[in-house]
Amino acid sequence: MVTKAQLPRMYRKFNRLYFGGKLPMQLPVYFLKTSQPCWGRAFMCSTADNEYVHGYIWINRKLRIDRGMTAMCLLHEMVHLYIPSNAGHGPKFHACMRKLAAQGAMDRWW
C-alpha cells in the first residue's frame, strides 16, 4: 500500500529520474476519494515564461493498495504536465510514455 506521505516522494523521485526535474518540485500530489470514472487527474497553470503558478496531481484513492498501479498512474499524469496542455493522449503523449518505458520507468510495475 502507498501512503499519503509516500506519494509526493514518488513524484519527486520520478521528476528527478525521468523528467530532469523540469516539473515543479512542490506540486501538490495526493490521493482523492472520488466518484469520477478515472484513475487520476493533472492540472498546472504557468505564466507565459513557463513559470509554475499552481497545479496538482490527484490519484484515485482506490489505487493505494497497489504500488505498481499507483506508480504507473502517477507517471501518466506527470506526462500530462510535461507535454503541451493541448496534446491530450495524442502522439506527443504516447512518445513520452514510450520513452519512459524505454528508460525502465515501468519495469518494476508492468
C-alpha positions as CSV (number, residue, x, y, z in Angstrom):
1,M,0.0,0.0,0.0
2,V,1.2,3.5,-0.8
3,T,0.7,6.1,2.0
4,K,-0.3,9.7,1.5
5,A,3.3,10.6,2.6
6,Q,4.9,8.3,0.1
7,L,3.0,9.6,-2.9
8,P,4.7,13.1,-3.1
9,R,8.1,11.4,-2.5
10,M,7.4,9.1,-5.5
11,Y,6.5,12.2,-7.6
12,R,9.8,14.0,-6.6
13,K,11.8,10.9,-7.3
14,F,10.2,10.3,-10.7
15,N,10.6,14.0,-11.5
16,R,14.4,13.8,-10.9
17,L,14.8,10.4,-12.7
18,Y,12.6,10.7,-15.7
19,F,11.7,14.4,-16.3
20,G,15.1,16.0,-15.4
21,G,13.5,17.9,-12.5
22,K,11.5,20.0,-15.0
23,L,8.2,19.6,-13.2
24,P,7.5,21.7,-10.1
25,M,9.1,20.0,-7.1
26,Q,6.5,21.3,-4.7
27,L,3.4,20.4,-6.8
28,P,0.6,19.1,-4.5
29,V,0.2,15.3,-5.2
30,Y,-2.4,13.5,-3.2
31,F,-4.9,10.6,-3.1
32,L,-8.6,11.6,-3.6
33,K,-11.7,9.7,-2.8
34,T,-13.8,10.4,-5.9
35,S,-16.8,9.1,-7.8
36,Q,-15.4,10.2,-11.1
37,P,-14.7,7.4,-13.5
38,C,-11.0,8.0,-13.8
39,W,-7.8,6.9,-12.0
40,G,-6.1,10.4,-11.8
41,R,-6.0,13.9,-12.9
42,A,-3.3,16.5,-13.5
43,F,-3.6,20.3,-13.8
44,M,-0.9,23.0,-13.9
45,C,-1.1,26.7,-14.6
46,S,2.0,28.7,-15.6
47,T,3.0,32.1,-16.9
48,A,3.9,32.9,-20.5
49,D,7.5,32.4,-19.4
50,N,6.6,28.8,-18.3
51,E,6.9,29.8,-14.6
52,Y,4.9,27.5,-12.4
53,V,1.9,29.2,-10.7
54,H,-0.2,26.4,-9.3
55,G,-1.4,23.0,-10.0
56,Y,-1.9,19.5,-8.7
57,I,-2.0,15.8,-9.4
58,W,-4.5,13.6,-7.7
59,I,-4.6,9.8,-7.9
60,N,-7.8,7.8,-7.2
61,R,-7.6,6.5,-3.6
62,K,-8.6,3.1,-4.8
63,L,-5.2,2.6,-6.3
64,R,-3.3,3.0,-3.0
65,I,-3.4,-0.7,-2.4
66,D,-1.3,-1.4,-5.5
67,R,2.1,0.3,-5.6
68,G,2.6,-0.6,-9.3
69,M,-0.8,0.9,-10.4
70,T,-0.1,4.0,-8.3
71,A,3.3,4.4,-9.9
72,M,2.1,4.0,-13.5
73,C,-0.9,6.3,-12.9
74,L,1.4,8.9,-11.4
75,L,3.8,8.7,-14.3
76,H,0.9,9.0,-16.7
77,E,-0.3,12.2,-15.0
78,M,3.2,13.6,-14.9
79,V,3.4,13.2,-18.7
80,H,0.3,15.3,-19.0
81,L,2.1,18.1,-17.1
82,Y,5.4,17.6,-19.1
83,I,4.0,17.9,-22.6
84,P,1.9,20.8,-24.0
85,S,-1.5,21.1,-22.4
86,N,-3.4,20.6,-25.7
87,A,-1.6,17.3,-26.5
88,G,-4.1,15.1,-24.7
89,H,-3.4,11.4,-25.4
90,G,-2.0,12.1,-28.9
91,P,1.3,11.3,-30.5
92,K,3.4,13.5,-28.1
93,F,1.9,11.9,-25.1
94,H,2.5,8.3,-26.5
95,A,6.0,9.2,-27.5
96,C,6.8,10.4,-24.0
97,M,5.2,7.2,-22.4
98,R,7.3,5.0,-24.8
99,K,10.4,7.0,-23.7
100,L,9.6,6.3,-20.1
101,A,9.1,2.6,-20.8
102,A,12.5,2.6,-22.7
103,Q,14.2,4.2,-19.7
104,G,12.8,1.5,-17.5
105,A,10.4,3.7,-15.6
106,M,7.8,0.9,-15.5
107,D,10.0,-2.2,-15.3
108,R,9.1,-2.9,-11.7
109,W,5.4,-2.3,-12.3
110,W,4.5,-3.6,-15.7
